[in-house]
Amino acid sequence: MSEGVKIVIADDNLEVCELLGEIFKGMGYTVDVVHNGYELISYLETNNPGVIILDLMMPEKSGISILSSLKEIAPFSRIIIYTGHHEFEKSIYARTADKFVLKGAKIKSLIDAVEEFSVKP
């Protein structure tokens, strides 16, 4: 059930943001986009998304540099790492997040992860 669930996509790749935005908006989600860690921290000061889709490698301030503080800043948001860097799959970063999805995987993996966190009890 996606109605009323807000997603923020934190990724510096504009094509990824556009594609994911279209997919999730089409599914009924509210979607916002930021392009680096600074923008995400600023966004979270006034917004409480249900799901954060986080790229680990972004310019200026990466997802890696803010991941540990996201749990404090947005304790009720579920964090999905969405990265093309396979080497992080078994890392502490992957274990810190609620889900880890590789960008090379089928988009359905990301959709399933978002939907898992969007179901209202």
Backbone atoms as SQL, in Angstrom:
CREATE TABLE atoms (id INTEGER PRIMARY KEY, chain TEXT, resi INTEGER, resn TEXT, atom TEXT, x REAL, y REAL, z REAL);
INSERT INTO atoms VALUES
  (1, 'A', 1, 'MET', 'N', 0.846, -1.177, 0.000),
  (2, 'A', 1, 'MET', 'CA', 0.000, 0.000, 0.000),
  (3, 'A', 1, 'MET', 'C', 0.883, 1.229, 0.000),
  (4, 'A', 2, 'SER', 'N', 0.937, 1.970, -1.079),
  (5, 'A', 2, 'SER', 'CA', 1.861, 3.083, -1.221),
  (6, 'A', 2, 'SER', 'C', 1.238, 4.434, -0.894),
  (7, 'A', 3, 'GLU', 'N', -0.058, 4.502, -0.774),
  (8, 'A', 3, 'GLU', 'CA', -0.728, 5.781, -0.582),
  (9, 'A', 3, 'GLU', 'C', -0.214, 6.491, 0.664),
  (10, 'A', 4, 'GLY', 'N', 0.256, 7.727, 0.485),
  (11, 'A', 4, 'GLY', 'CA', 0.718, 8.531, 1.596),
  (12, 'A', 4, 'GLY', 'C', 2.150, 8.266, 2.018),
  (13, 'A', 5, 'VAL', 'N', 2.806, 7.281, 1.441),
  (14, 'A', 5, 'VAL', 'CA', 4.188, 6.983, 1.800),
  (15, 'A', 5, 'VAL', 'C', 5.110, 7.869, 0.974),
  (16, 'A', 6, 'LYS', 'N', 6.038, 8.524, 1.667),
  (17, 'A', 6, 'LYS', 'CA', 6.980, 9.414, 0.991),
  (18, 'A', 6, 'LYS', 'C', 8.331, 8.730, 0.859),
  (19, 'A', 7, 'ILE', 'N', 8.901, 8.839, -0.332),
  (20, 'A', 7, 'ILE', 'CA', 10.232, 8.309, -0.627),
  (21, 'A', 7, 'ILE', 'C', 11.133, 9.481, -0.970),
  (22, 'A', 8, 'VAL', 'N', 12.358, 9.465, -0.464),
  (23, 'A', 8, 'VAL', 'CA', 13.365, 10.407, -0.940),
  (24, 'A', 8, 'VAL', 'C', 14.477, 9.589, -1.581),
  (25, 'A', 9, 'ILE', 'N', 14.846, 10.003, -2.785),
  (26, 'A', 9, 'ILE', 'CA', 15.922, 9.357, -3.535),
  (27, 'A', 9, 'ILE', 'C', 17.145, 10.261, -3.437),
  (28, 'A', 10, 'ALA', 'N', 18.234, 9.732, -2.891),
  (29, 'A', 10, 'ALA', 'CA', 19.482, 10.482, -2.772),
  (30, 'A', 10, 'ALA', 'C', 20.495, 9.850, -3.717),
  (31, 'A', 11, 'ASP', 'N', 20.647, 10.470, -4.881),
  (32, 'A', 11, 'ASP', 'CA', 21.524, 9.922, -5.914),
  (33, 'A', 11, 'ASP', 'C', 21.979, 11.067, -6.811),
  (34, 'A', 12, 'ASP', 'N', 23.246, 11.066, -7.196),
  (35, 'A', 12, 'ASP', 'CA', 23.755, 12.133, -8.055),
  (36, 'A', 12, 'ASP', 'C', 23.502, 11.872, -9.532),
  (37, 'A', 13, 'ASN', 'N', 23.047, 10.686, -9.877),
  (38, 'A', 13, 'ASN', 'CA', 22.773, 10.343, -11.274),
  (39, 'A', 13, 'ASN', 'C', 21.349, 10.790, -11.621),
  (40, 'A', 14, 'LEU', 'N', 21.243, 11.828, -12.435),
  (41, 'A', 14, 'LEU', 'CA', 19.942, 12.406, -12.764),
  (42, 'A', 14, 'LEU', 'C', 19.036, 11.413, -13.484),
  (43, 'A', 15, 'GLU', 'N', 19.617, 10.568, -14.332),
  (44, 'A', 15, 'GLU', 'CA', 18.804, 9.574, -15.051),
  (45, 'A', 15, 'GLU', 'C', 18.207, 8.552, -14.095),
  (46, 'A', 16, 'VAL', 'N', 18.984, 8.122, -13.119),
  (47, 'A', 16, 'VAL', 'CA', 18.480, 7.189, -12.109),
  (48, 'A', 16, 'VAL', 'C', 17.344, 7.840, -11.324),
  (49, 'A', 17, 'CYS', 'N', 17.540, 9.077, -10.912),
  (50, 'A', 17, 'CYS', 'CA', 16.516, 9.789, -10.149),
  (51, 'A', 17, 'CYS', 'C', 15.228, 9.933, -10.949),
  (52, 'A', 18, 'GLU', 'N', 15.364, 10.289, -12.219),
  (53, 'A', 18, 'GLU', 'CA', 14.188, 10.462, -13.068),
  (54, 'A', 18, 'GLU', 'C', 13.445, 9.140, -13.256),
  (55, 'A', 19, 'LEU', 'N', 14.181, 8.081, -13.557),
  (56, 'A', 19, 'LEU', 'CA', 13.570, 6.776, -13.765),
  (57, 'A', 19, 'LEU', 'C', 12.863, 6.287, -12.498),
  (58, 'A', 20, 'LEU', 'N', 13.568, 6.314, -11.379),
  (59, 'A', 20, 'LEU', 'CA', 12.963, 5.853, -10.132),
  (60, 'A', 20, 'LEU', 'C', 11.780, 6.727, -9.728),
  (61, 'A', 21, 'GLY', 'N', 11.917, 8.030, -9.939),
  (62, 'A', 21, 'GLY', 'CA', 10.812, 8.941, -9.628),
  (63, 'A', 21, 'GLY', 'C', 9.566, 8.593, -10.418),
  (64, 'A', 22, 'GLU', 'N', 9.730, 8.352, -11.710),
  (65, 'A', 22, 'GLU', 'CA', 8.585, 7.982, -12.554),
  (66, 'A', 22, 'GLU', 'C', 7.953, 6.675, -12.097),
  (67, 'A', 23, 'ILE', 'N', 8.787, 5.692, -11.811),
  (68, 'A', 23, 'ILE', 'CA', 8.272, 4.385, -11.383),
  (69, 'A', 23, 'ILE', 'C', 7.473, 4.513, -10.097),
  (70, 'A', 24, 'PHE', 'N', 8.069, 5.123, -9.091),
  (71, 'A', 24, 'PHE', 'CA', 7.401, 5.175, -7.785),
  (72, 'A', 24, 'PHE', 'C', 6.224, 6.142, -7.755),
  (73, 'A', 25, 'LYS', 'N', 6.297, 7.241, -8.481),
  (74, 'A', 25, 'LYS', 'CA', 5.129, 8.126, -8.578),
  (75, 'A', 25, 'LYS', 'C', 3.987, 7.396, -9.264),
  (76, 'A', 26, 'GLY', 'N', 4.312, 6.615, -10.297),
  (77, 'A', 26, 'GLY', 'CA', 3.300, 5.825, -10.998),
  (78, 'A', 26, 'GLY', 'C', 2.643, 4.791, -10.108),
  (79, 'A', 27, 'MET', 'N', 3.342, 4.397, -9.056),
  (80, 'A', 27, 'MET', 'CA', 2.807, 3.425, -8.101),
  (81, 'A', 27, 'MET', 'C', 2.054, 4.107, -6.960),
  (82, 'A', 28, 'GLY', 'N', 2.000, 5.438, -6.975),
  (83, 'A', 28, 'GLY', 'CA', 1.241, 6.167, -5.968),
  (84, 'A', 28, 'GLY', 'C', 2.047, 6.743, -4.816),
  (85, 'A', 29, 'TYR', 'N', 3.363, 6.626, -4.883),
  (86, 'A', 29, 'TYR', 'CA', 4.209, 7.186, -3.835),
  (87, 'A', 29, 'TYR', 'C', 4.428, 8.681, -4.069),
  (88, 'A', 30, 'THR', 'N', 4.698, 9.393, -3.002),
  (89, 'A', 30, 'THR', 'CA', 5.195, 10.758, -3.088),
  (90, 'A', 30, 'THR', 'C', 6.706, 10.634, -3.142),
  (91, 'A', 31, 'VAL', 'N', 7.336, 11.278, -4.122),
  (92, 'A', 31, 'VAL', 'CA', 8.773, 11.113, -4.327),
  (93, 'A', 31, 'VAL', 'C', 9.460, 12.472, -4.359),
  (94, 'A', 32, 'ASP', 'N', 10.533, 12.582, -3.588),
  (95, 'A', 32, 'ASP', 'CA', 11.407, 13.745, -3.634),
  (96, 'A', 32, 'ASP', 'C', 12.802, 13.255, -3.988),
  (97, 'A', 33, 'VAL', 'N', 13.628, 14.163, -4.512),
  (98, 'A', 33, 'VAL', 'CA', 14.966, 13.801, -4.965),
  (99, 'A', 33, 'VAL', 'C', 15.976, 14.808, -4.416),
  (100, 'A', 34, 'VAL', 'N', 17.112, 14.286, -3.948),
  (101, 'A', 34, 'VAL', 'CA', 18.267, 15.102, -3.579),
  (102, 'A', 34, 'VAL', 'C', 19.485, 14.487, -4.246),
  (103, 'A', 35, 'HIS', 'N', 20.571, 15.252, -4.349),
  (104, 'A', 35, 'HIS', 'CA', 21.701, 14.773, -5.140),
  (105, 'A', 35, 'HIS', 'C', 23.013, 14.586, -4.387),
  (106, 'A', 36, 'ASN', 'N', 23.013, 14.826, -3.083),
  (107, 'A', 36, 'ASN', 'CA', 24.196, 14.534, -2.276),
  (108, 'A', 36, 'ASN', 'C', 23.813, 14.501, -0.808),
  (109, 'A', 37, 'GLY', 'N', 24.752, 14.125, 0.024),
  (110, 'A', 37, 'GLY', 'CA', 24.490, 13.981, 1.447),
  (111, 'A', 37, 'GLY', 'C', 24.080, 15.269, 2.132),
  (112, 'A', 38, 'TYR', 'N', 24.674, 16.392, 1.731),
  (113, 'A', 38, 'TYR', 'CA', 24.286, 17.682, 2.316),
  (114, 'A', 38, 'TYR', 'C', 22.812, 17.964, 2.059),
  (115, 'A', 39, 'GLU', 'N', 22.381, 17.744, 0.818),
  (116, 'A', 39, 'GLU', 'CA', 20.975, 17.978, 0.473),
  (117, 'A', 39, 'GLU', 'C', 20.057, 17.038, 1.244),
  (118, 'A', 40, 'LEU', 'N', 20.486, 15.795, 1.436),
  (119, 'A', 40, 'LEU', 'CA', 19.660, 14.841, 2.175),
  (120, 'A', 40, 'LEU', 'C', 19.510, 15.264, 3.633),
  (121, 'A', 41, 'ILE', 'N', 20.599, 15.652, 4.273),
  (122, 'A', 41, 'ILE', 'CA', 20.533, 16.102, 5.668),
  (123, 'A', 41, 'ILE', 'C', 19.603, 17.313, 5.779),
  (124, 'A', 42, 'SER', 'N', 19.740, 18.249, 4.888),
  (125, 'A', 42, 'SER', 'CA', 18.882, 19.429, 4.879),
  (126, 'A', 42, 'SER', 'C', 17.418, 19.042, 4.674),
  (127, 'A', 43, 'TYR', 'N', 17.172, 18.138, 3.744),
  (128, 'A', 43, 'TYR', 'CA', 15.820, 17.658, 3.446),
  (129, 'A', 43, 'TYR', 'C', 15.194, 17.031, 4.696),
  (130, 'A', 44, 'LEU', 'N', 15.966, 16.241, 5.410),
  (131, 'A', 44, 'LEU', 'CA', 15.446, 15.521, 6.575),
  (132, 'A', 44, 'LEU', 'C', 15.149, 16.438, 7.767),
  (133, 'A', 45, 'GLU', 'N', 15.642, 17.669, 7.723),
  (134, 'A', 45, 'GLU', 'CA', 15.329, 18.626, 8.784),
  (135, 'A', 45, 'GLU', 'C', 13.855, 18.999, 8.775),
  (136, 'A', 46, 'THR', 'N', 13.216, 18.918, 7.604),
  (137, 'A', 46, 'THR', 'CA', 11.813, 19.331, 7.494),
  (138, 'A', 46, 'THR', 'C', 10.890, 18.258, 6.924),
  (139, 'A', 47, 'ASN', 'N', 11.429, 17.087, 6.625),
  (140, 'A', 47, 'ASN', 'CA', 10.636, 16.009, 6.037),
  (141, 'A', 47, 'ASN', 'C', 10.900, 14.704, 6.770),
  (142, 'A', 48, 'ASN', 'N', 9.910, 13.842, 6.766),
  (143, 'A', 48, 'ASN', 'CA', 10.033, 12.541, 7.414),
  (144, 'A', 48, 'ASN', 'C', 9.588, 11.455, 6.440),
  (145, 'A', 49, 'PRO', 'N', 10.471, 11.083, 5.504),
  (146, 'A', 49, 'PRO', 'CA', 10.078, 10.068, 4.519),
  (147, 'A', 49, 'PRO', 'C', 9.988, 8.687, 5.149),
  (148, 'A', 50, 'GLY', 'N', 9.141, 7.851, 4.587),
  (149, 'A', 50, 'GLY', 'CA', 9.065, 6.477, 5.046),
  (150, 'A', 50, 'GLY', 'C', 10.256, 5.670, 4.569),
  (151, 'A', 51, 'VAL', 'N', 10.765, 6.028, 3.375),
  (152, 'A', 51, 'VAL', 'CA', 11.864, 5.286, 2.768),
  (153, 'A', 51, 'VAL', 'C', 12.898, 6.262, 2.208),
  (154, 'A', 52, 'ILE', 'N', 14.161, 5.965, 2.486),
  (155, 'A', 52, 'ILE', 'CA', 15.280, 6.699, 1.902),
  (156, 'A', 52, 'ILE', 'C', 16.016, 5.731, 0.978),
  (157, 'A', 53, 'ILE', 'N', 16.080, 6.066, -0.307),
  (158, 'A', 53, 'ILE', 'CA', 16.872, 5.281, -1.261),
  (159, 'A', 53, 'ILE', 'C', 18.195, 6.021, -1.406),
  (160, 'A', 54, 'LEU', 'N', 19.264, 5.397, -0.939),
  (161, 'A', 54, 'LEU', 'CA', 20.547, 6.080, -0.773),
  (162, 'A', 54, 'LEU', 'C', 21.645, 5.485, -1.644),
  (163, 'A', 55, 'ASP', 'N', 22.209, 6.319, -2.503),
  (164, 'A', 55, 'ASP', 'CA', 23.412, 5.942, -3.241),
  (165, 'A', 55, 'ASP', 'C', 24.592, 6.190, -2.302),
  (166, 'A', 56, 'LEU', 'N', 25.549, 5.300, -2.285),
  (167, 'A', 56, 'LEU', 'CA', 26.694, 5.473, -1.393),
  (168, 'A', 56, 'LEU', 'C', 27.729, 6.453, -1.935),
  (169, 'A', 57, 'MET', 'N', 27.886, 6.491, -3.252),
  (170, 'A', 57, 'MET', 'CA', 28.931, 7.307, -3.856),
  (171, 'A', 57, 'MET', 'C', 28.321, 8.515, -4.568),
  (172, 'A', 58, 'MET', 'N', 28.379, 9.655, -3.890),
  (173, 'A', 58, 'MET', 'CA', 27.887, 10.917, -4.451),
  (174, 'A', 58, 'MET', 'C', 28.949, 11.985, -4.208),
  (175, 'A', 59, 'PRO', 'N', 28.989, 13.016, -5.048),
  (176, 'A', 59, 'PRO', 'CA', 29.981, 14.081, -4.843),
  (177, 'A', 59, 'PRO', 'C', 29.620, 14.937, -3.626),
  (178, 'A', 60, 'GLU', 'N', 30.555, 15.722, -3.215),
  (179, 'A', 60, 'GLU', 'CA', 30.418, 16.659, -2.094),
  (180, 'A', 60, 'GLU', 'C', 30.292, 15.930, -0.764),
  (181, 'A', 61, 'LYS', 'N', 29.197, 15.237, -0.518),
  (182, 'A', 61, 'LYS', 'CA', 29.025, 14.464, 0.718),
  (183, 'A', 61, 'LYS', 'C', 28.356, 13.159, 0.327),
  (184, 'A', 62, 'SER', 'N', 29.068, 12.067, 0.519),
  (185, 'A', 62, 'SER', 'CA', 28.592, 10.768, 0.057),
  (186, 'A', 62, 'SER', 'C', 27.595, 10.138, 1.017),
  (187, 'A', 63, 'GLY', 'N', 26.920, 9.119, 0.524),
  (188, 'A', 63, 'GLY', 'CA', 26.033, 8.348, 1.371),
  (189, 'A', 63, 'GLY', 'C', 26.795, 7.639, 2.471),
  (190, 'A', 64, 'ILE', 'N', 28.020, 7.235, 2.173),
  (191, 'A', 64, 'ILE', 'CA', 28.861, 6.576, 3.177),
  (192, 'A', 64, 'ILE', 'C', 29.080, 7.503, 4.371),
  (193, 'A', 65, 'SER', 'N', 29.354, 8.763, 4.097),
  (194, 'A', 65, 'SER', 'CA', 29.703, 9.690, 5.178),
  (195, 'A', 65, 'SER', 'C', 28.524, 10.053, 6.080),
  (196, 'A', 66, 'ILE', 'N', 27.307, 9.836, 5.618),
  (197, 'A', 66, 'ILE', 'CA', 26.150, 10.199, 6.454),
  (198, 'A', 66, 'ILE', 'C', 25.329, 8.998, 6.915),
  (199, 'A', 67, 'LEU', 'N', 25.657, 7.819, 6.440),
  (200, 'A', 67, 'LEU', 'CA', 24.836, 6.651, 6.725),
  (201, 'A', 67, 'LEU', 'C', 24.631, 6.414, 8.215),
  (202, 'A', 68, 'SER', 'N', 25.699, 6.471, 8.992),
  (203, 'A', 68, 'SER', 'CA', 25.559, 6.189, 10.423),
  (204, 'A', 68, 'SER', 'C', 24.697, 7.226, 11.135),
  (205, 'A', 69, 'SER', 'N', 24.722, 8.467, 10.694),
  (206, 'A', 69, 'SER', 'CA', 23.901, 9.484, 11.344),
  (207, 'A', 69, 'SER', 'C', 22.450, 9.489, 10.874),
  (208, 'A', 70, 'LEU', 'N', 22.150, 8.827, 9.759),
  (209, 'A', 70, 'LEU', 'CA', 20.763, 8.805, 9.270),
  (210, 'A', 70, 'LEU', 'C', 19.814, 8.149, 10.267),
  (211, 'A', 71, 'LYS', 'N', 20.286, 7.122, 10.956),
  (212, 'A', 71, 'LYS', 'CA', 19.436, 6.431, 11.936),
  (213, 'A', 71, 'LYS', 'C', 19.033, 7.369, 13.071),
  (214, 'A', 72, 'GLU', 'N', 19.893, 8.332, 13.402),
  (215, 'A', 72, 'GLU', 'CA', 19.575, 9.312, 14.440),
  (216, 'A', 72, 'GLU', 'C', 18.706, 10.435, 13.885),
  (217, 'A', 73, 'ILE', 'N', 19.033, 10.898, 12.700),
  (218, 'A', 73, 'ILE', 'CA', 18.324, 12.020, 12.090),
  (219, 'A', 73, 'ILE', 'C', 16.911, 11.621, 11.660),
  (220, 'A', 74, 'ALA', 'N', 16.782, 10.413, 11.127),
  (221, 'A', 74, 'ALA', 'CA', 15.495, 9.936, 10.604),
  (222, 'A', 74, 'ALA', 'C', 15.219, 8.534, 11.160),
  (223, 'A', 75, 'PRO', 'N', 14.953, 8.437, 12.459),
  (224, 'A', 75, 'PRO', 'CA', 14.846, 7.109, 13.086),
  (225, 'A', 75, 'PRO', 'C', 13.695, 6.242, 12.572),
  (226, 'A', 76, 'PHE', 'N', 12.675, 6.853, 11.995),
  (227, 'A', 76, 'PHE', 'CA', 11.530, 6.080, 11.529),
  (228, 'A', 76, 'PHE', 'C', 11.569, 5.803, 10.030),
  (229, 'A', 77, 'SER', 'N', 12.582, 6.310, 9.357),
  (230, 'A', 77, 'SER', 'CA', 12.744, 6.064, 7.921),
  (231, 'A', 77, 'SER', 'C', 13.503, 4.761, 7.709),
  (232, 'A', 78, 'ARG', 'N', 13.087, 4.017, 6.712),
  (233, 'A', 78, 'ARG', 'CA', 13.800, 2.794, 6.330),
  (234, 'A', 78, 'ARG', 'C', 14.808, 3.177, 5.264),
  (235, 'A', 79, 'ILE', 'N', 16.018, 2.667, 5.377),
  (236, 'A', 79, 'ILE', 'CA', 17.107, 3.034, 4.469),
  (237, 'A', 79, 'ILE', 'C', 17.410, 1.867, 3.535),
  (238, 'A', 80, 'ILE', 'N', 17.319, 2.164, 2.239),
  (239, 'A', 80, 'ILE', 'CA', 17.694, 1.185, 1.222),
  (240, 'A', 80, 'ILE', 'C', 18.916, 1.736, 0.500),
  (241, 'A', 81, 'ILE', 'N', 20.045, 1.046, 0.639),
  (242, 'A', 81, 'ILE', 'CA', 21.222, 1.426, -0.138),
  (243, 'A', 81, 'ILE', 'C', 21.000, 0.912, -1.555),
  (244, 'A', 82, 'TYR', 'N', 21.164, 1.821, -2.513),
  (245, 'A', 82, 'TYR', 'CA', 21.000, 1.479, -3.931),
  (246, 'A', 82, 'TYR', 'C', 22.261, 1.957, -4.644),
  (247, 'A', 83, 'THR', 'N', 23.188, 1.041, -4.861),
  (248, 'A', 83, 'THR', 'CA', 24.489, 1.417, -5.391),
  (249, 'A', 83, 'THR', 'C', 24.950, 0.448, -6.465),
  (250, 'A', 84, 'GLY', 'N', 25.823, 0.911, -7.310),
  (251, 'A', 84, 'GLY', 'CA', 26.418, 0.069, -8.330),
  (252, 'A', 84, 'GLY', 'C', 27.742, -0.529, -7.884),
  (253, 'A', 85, 'HIS', 'N', 28.157, -0.242, -6.665),
  (254, 'A', 85, 'HIS', 'CA', 29.444, -0.701, -6.158),
  (255, 'A', 85, 'HIS', 'C', 29.287, -2.026, -5.419),
  (256, 'A', 86, 'HIS', 'N', 29.564, -3.101, -6.132),
  (257, 'A', 86, 'HIS', 'CA', 29.409, -4.458, -5.602),
  (258, 'A', 86, 'HIS', 'C', 30.251, -4.707, -4.358),
  (259, 'A', 87, 'GLU', 'N', 31.383, -4.011, -4.255),
  (260, 'A', 87, 'GLU', 'CA', 32.288, -4.264, -3.132),
  (261, 'A', 87, 'GLU', 'C', 31.678, -3.903, -1.775),
  (262, 'A', 88, 'PHE', 'N', 30.603, -3.141, -1.770),
  (263, 'A', 88, 'PHE', 'CA', 29.965, -2.761, -0.505),
  (264, 'A', 88, 'PHE', 'C', 28.887, -3.752, -0.051),
  (265, 'A', 89, 'GLU', 'N', 28.612, -4.756, -0.872),
  (266, 'A', 89, 'GLU', 'CA', 27.506, -5.664, -0.595),
  (267, 'A', 89, 'GLU', 'C', 27.627, -6.390, 0.752),
  (268, 'A', 90, 'LYS', 'N', 28.825, -6.715, 1.173),
  (269, 'A', 90, 'LYS', 'CA', 29.045, -7.422, 2.440),
  (270, 'A', 90, 'LYS', 'C', 29.682, -6.514, 3.495),
  (271, 'A', 91, 'SER', 'N', 29.613, -5.221, 3.289),
  (272, 'A', 91, 'SER', 'CA', 30.286, -4.266, 4.168),
  (273, 'A', 91, 'SER', 'C', 29.422, -3.874, 5.365),
  (274, 'A', 92, 'ILE', 'N', 30.029, -3.137, 6.261),
  (275, 'A', 92, 'ILE', 'CA', 29.310, -2.590, 7.415),
  (276, 'A', 92, 'ILE', 'C', 28.192, -1.658, 6.941),
  (277, 'A', 93, 'TYR', 'N', 28.385, -1.005, 5.802),
  (278, 'A', 93, 'TYR', 'CA', 27.359, -0.105, 5.273),
  (279, 'A', 93, 'TYR', 'C', 26.095, -0.890, 4.933),
  (280, 'A', 94, 'ALA', 'N', 26.282, -2.020, 4.295),
  (281, 'A', 94, 'ALA', 'CA', 25.134, -2.856, 3.921),
  (282, 'A', 94, 'ALA', 'C', 24.407, -3.346, 5.173),
  (283, 'A', 95, 'ARG', 'N', 25.151, -3.654, 6.212),
  (284, 'A', 95, 'ARG', 'CA', 24.532, -4.132, 7.452),
  (285, 'A', 95, 'ARG', 'C', 23.868, -3.012, 8.237),
  (286, 'A', 96, 'THR', 'N', 24.295, -1.780, 8.032),
  (287, 'A', 96, 'THR', 'CA', 23.709, -0.634, 8.723),
  (288, 'A', 96, 'THR', 'C', 22.343, -0.286, 8.134),
  (289, 'A', 97, 'ALA', 'N', 22.209, -0.457, 6.840),
  (290, 'A', 97, 'ALA', 'CA', 20.947, -0.131, 6.159),
  (291, 'A', 97, 'ALA', 'C', 19.916, -1.230, 6.393),
  (292, 'A', 98, 'ASP', 'N', 18.655, -0.916, 6.088),
  (293, 'A', 98, 'ASP', 'CA', 17.591, -1.901, 6.202),
  (294, 'A', 98, 'ASP', 'C', 17.606, -2.882, 5.033),
  (295, 'A', 99, 'LYS', 'N', 18.057, -2.417, 3.866),
  (296, 'A', 99, 'LYS', 'CA', 18.167, -3.261, 2.668),
  (297, 'A', 99, 'LYS', 'C', 19.345, -2.770, 1.844),
  (298, 'A', 100, 'PHE', 'N', 19.888, -3.670, 1.059),
  (299, 'A', 100, 'PHE', 'CA', 20.972, -3.344, 0.133),
  (300, 'A', 100, 'PHE', 'C', 20.589, -3.896, -1.223),
  (301, 'A', 101, 'VAL', 'N', 20.517, -3.025, -2.233),
  (302, 'A', 101, 'VAL', 'CA', 20.145, -3.436, -3.588),
  (303, 'A', 101, 'VAL', 'C', 21.197, -2.905, -4.554),
  (304, 'A', 102, 'LEU', 'N', 21.721, -3.785, -5.387),
  (305, 'A', 102, 'LEU', 'CA', 22.695, -3.370, -6.388),
  (306, 'A', 102, 'LEU', 'C', 21.991, -2.766, -7.593),
  (307, 'A', 103, 'LYS', 'N', 22.557, -1.713, -8.136),
  (308, 'A', 103, 'LYS', 'CA', 21.968, -1.068, -9.311),
  (309, 'A', 103, 'LYS', 'C', 21.938, -1.989, -10.517),
  (310, 'A', 104, 'GLY', 'N', 22.792, -2.965, -10.587),
  (311, 'A', 104, 'GLY', 'CA', 22.793, -3.900, -11.706),
  (312, 'A', 104, 'GLY', 'C', 21.698, -4.955, -11.610),
  (313, 'A', 105, 'ALA', 'N', 21.057, -5.051, -10.454),
  (314, 'A', 105, 'ALA', 'CA', 19.984, -6.040, -10.263),
  (315, 'A', 105, 'ALA', 'C', 18.724, -5.567, -10.981),
  (316, 'A', 106, 'LYS', 'N', 17.779, -6.454, -11.113),
  (317, 'A', 106, 'LYS', 'CA', 16.505, -6.065, -11.719),
  (318, 'A', 106, 'LYS', 'C', 15.830, -5.014, -10.843),
  (319, 'A', 107, 'ILE', 'N', 15.189, -4.046, -11.489),
  (320, 'A', 107, 'ILE', 'CA', 14.529, -2.958, -10.769),
  (321, 'A', 107, 'ILE', 'C', 13.474, -3.493, -9.806),
  (322, 'A', 108, 'LYS', 'N', 12.949, -4.663, -10.089),
  (323, 'A', 108, 'LYS', 'CA', 11.947, -5.282, -9.226),
  (324, 'A', 108, 'LYS', 'C', 12.491, -5.505, -7.816),
  (325, 'A', 109, 'SER', 'N', 13.792, -5.744, -7.680),
  (326, 'A', 109, 'SER', 'CA', 14.402, -5.916, -6.353),
  (327, 'A', 109, 'SER', 'C', 14.235, -4.655, -5.519),
  (328, 'A', 110, 'LEU', 'N', 14.429, -3.503, -6.146),
  (329, 'A', 110, 'LEU', 'CA', 14.265, -2.231, -5.437),
  (330, 'A', 110, 'LEU', 'C', 12.789, -1.975, -5.137),
  (331, 'A', 111, 'ILE', 'N', 11.937, -2.223, -6.110),
  (332, 'A', 111, 'ILE', 'CA', 10.496, -2.037, -5.918),
  (333, 'A', 111, 'ILE', 'C', 10.004, -2.915, -4.769),
  (334, 'A', 112, 'ASP', 'N', 10.423, -4.169, -4.737),
  (335, 'A', 112, 'ASP', 'CA', 10.024, -5.073, -3.661),
  (336, 'A', 112, 'ASP', 'C', 10.477, -4.565, -2.299),
  (337, 'A', 113, 'ALA', 'N', 11.703, -4.039, -2.236),
  (338, 'A', 113, 'ALA', 'CA', 12.221, -3.525, -0.975),
  (339, 'A', 113, 'ALA', 'C', 11.396, -2.330, -0.504),
  (340, 'A', 114, 'VAL', 'N', 11.081, -1.416, -1.410),
  (341, 'A', 114, 'VAL', 'CA', 10.275, -0.253, -1.058),
  (342, 'A', 114, 'VAL', 'C', 8.890, -0.701, -0.596),
  (343, 'A', 115, 'GLU', 'N', 8.283, -1.612, -1.321),
  (344, 'A', 115, 'GLU', 'CA', 6.949, -2.068, -0.954),
  (345, 'A', 115, 'GLU', 'C', 6.940, -2.789, 0.391),
  (346, 'A', 116, 'GLU', 'N', 7.995, -3.516, 0.680),
  (347, 'A', 116, 'GLU', 'CA', 8.100, -4.195, 1.983),
  (348, 'A', 116, 'GLU', 'C', 8.034, -3.191, 3.126),
  (349, 'A', 117, 'PHE', 'N', 8.657, -2.047, 2.953),
  (350, 'A', 117, 'PHE', 'CA', 8.699, -1.020, 4.000),
  (351, 'A', 117, 'PHE', 'C', 7.517, -0.080, 3.956),
  (352, 'A', 118, 'SER', 'N', 6.662, -0.209, 2.981),
  (353, 'A', 118, 'SER', 'CA', 5.539, 0.718, 2.807),
  (354, 'A', 118, 'SER', 'C', 4.203, 0.161, 3.260),
  (355, 'A', 119, 'VAL', 'N', 4.170, -1.083, 3.647),
  (356, 'A', 119, 'VAL', 'CA', 2.916, -1.707, 4.061),
  (357, 'A', 119, 'VAL', 'C', 2.552, -1.202, 5.447),
  (358, 'A', 120, 'LYS', 'N', 1.349, -0.714, 5.556),
  (359, 'A', 120, 'LYS', 'CA', 0.863, -0.214, 6.846),
  (360, 'A', 120, 'LYS', 'C', 0.353, -1.397, 7.666),
  (361, 'A', 121, 'PRO', 'N', 0.641, -1.411, 8.973),
  (362, 'A', 121, 'PRO', 'CA', 0.139, -2.525, 9.808),
  (363, 'A', 121, 'PRO', 'C', -1.367, -2.523, 9.944);
